[in-house]
Amino acid sequence: MLGEARANPRCGEELSAEGERLLDEARTASFTGFHRSVRRWVLRIDRFGTARAAEEAHQGRHVEVSFDGLKTRIRAAGGSLEGAEIADVLNRFAQEEFDRDWAEAKAVHGDAVHAGLLARTAGQRRWDAWCRITRLAAAAQGAPSAGEATVNLVMDQTTFEETGAALGLFPDPDPGATPVAEGLRRCETIDGVLVDPIAALRAALVGQVRRVVMDAAGVPIEVGRRRRLFTGIVREIAKLGSPVCVHPGCDRPVSECEIDHLLEWAASGTTGARNAAPACGLHNRAKHRYGYEVQRDGGGVWHTFRPDGTEIASAPPPRSSPHAWMIEVDHRYQGRSA
């Protein structure tokens, strides 16, 4: 990834200035996280090259359905923004399929129900959801109760202003203003799907982007303690804090995460974005079961501490496991506790 960025004639010469920061990040970040960080930097520096690549993806969009004996294969490609919208629709239909399987299994097994007792696998439910989407579209009737698809774009103010200035829409940014820190520069969906800043700016100008106010550390505004559960817009705002689960080394996308209180509700923790952290189900349960503590520092960086106060360093997941994110719960400490 670094070689590709260095070879880019439009931003390669500027890479050396970021070398020390990227090397420090490479020592602690997961492979996926580091790859995303480099892509963010290229996307910001090579603004028009990125726009050209996004346009090529749009012009090359296609969907192919082929058949091999009794098997159907679907291949598709297109722009990241449209793809994020498609994924959102598919995920919501798949969630309805899961809810149906869970209700049926619970009726049979009661409180002993678990995912292994469900009638279909996750892949099977997503295929069935895809089929249902096409049938509903063909019949022009019915729709998920959640309403139309929603794609949240996260774009920091500095990137927004620089992109607008480059297009001649805004005046040049104030040279005396403090820019958003490099590590907080983002133009992507809440799951970390990178989006061309020019396309994001166009969407913002026509009112297609949900606006969220963040402080200097990239933390969305506080919502308060009126409710215990993170639901509705409160939940959506809390998801903007990270594109993936905040546990070190976990790359579970935020759309599949739960929203947890940093300071527990029972200890007077508020149900607001400043006290929220997206965590996958496994790491959320581990936090409560084994006494882990999650904090976010003034620079917007997440830290996870063991019950003995030592910090769990970020590390890339092992390559051997297809579900490597599931084993980042620090089993060494669990073993000692047992």
FENLINMO-V652261 format. One record per pair of residues at least 6 apart in sequence whose C-alpha atoms are under 6 Angstrom apart, sorted by the first residue. I is the first residue (numbers start at 0). J is the second residue. D is the distance in Angstrom with one decimal. If there is no record, write none. Layout:
I:J:D
I:J:D
This chain:
4:11:5.8
5:11:4.0
9:45:5.9
10:45:5.9
27:313:4.9
27:314:5.6
28:313:5.6
28:314:5.9
29:248:5.4
29:314:5.3
29:315:3.7
30:315:5.6
42:49:5.8
50:195:5.9
56:77:5.2
56:78:5.2
57:77:5.4
57:78:5.1
60:76:5.3
60:77:4.1
61:75:5.5
61:76:5.6
62:74:5.7
62:75:4.2
63:73:5.7
63:74:5.1
64:72:5.7
64:73:4.6
65:71:5.9
65:72:5.2
84:150:5.9
88:148:5.8
92:128:5.3
93:124:5.9
93:125:5.2
93:128:5.2
96:124:5.9
100:117:5.8
104:117:5.9
105:112:5.6
151:188:5.7
152:187:5.6
152:188:4.5
153:186:5.5
153:187:5.4
153:188:5.8
154:185:5.1
154:186:4.4
155:184:5.8
155:185:5.7
157:178:5.9
157:179:5.9
163:169:5.2
164:170:5.5
164:171:5.2
186:194:5.8
187:193:4.3
187:194:4.9
189:239:5.6
189:242:5.1
190:242:4.3
190:252:5.2
190:253:5.3
191:242:4.7
212:219:5.8
212:220:5.9
213:219:4.1
213:220:5.7
216:297:5.8
216:298:5.0
216:299:4.9
219:272:5.9
221:271:5.0
221:272:5.3
221:273:5.7
222:271:4.4
223:269:5.7
223:270:5.7
223:271:5.1
224:269:4.4
224:270:4.9
227:270:5.8
237:272:4.7
237:275:5.9
242:253:5.3
243:250:5.4
243:251:5.3
243:252:4.3
243:253:4.6
244:251:5.5
244:253:5.9
244:277:5.5
244:278:4.4
244:279:5.7
245:278:5.8
247:313:4.4
248:313:5.4
248:314:5.2
248:315:5.3
248:316:5.9
249:324:4.7
256:277:5.7
256:278:5.1
256:279:4.2
257:277:5.6
257:278:5.4
257:279:5.7
258:276:5.6
258:277:4.6
259:275:5.6
259:276:5.4
260:274:5.6
260:275:4.9
261:274:5.2
261:275:5.7
262:268:4.7
290:306:5.3
291:304:5.7
291:305:4.9
291:306:5.4
292:303:5.7
292:304:5.1
293:302:5.7
293:303:4.5
294:301:5.8
294:302:5.2
295:301:4.5
303:310:5.8
303:311:5.7
304:310:4.2
304:311:5.8
316:323:5.3
317:323:6.0
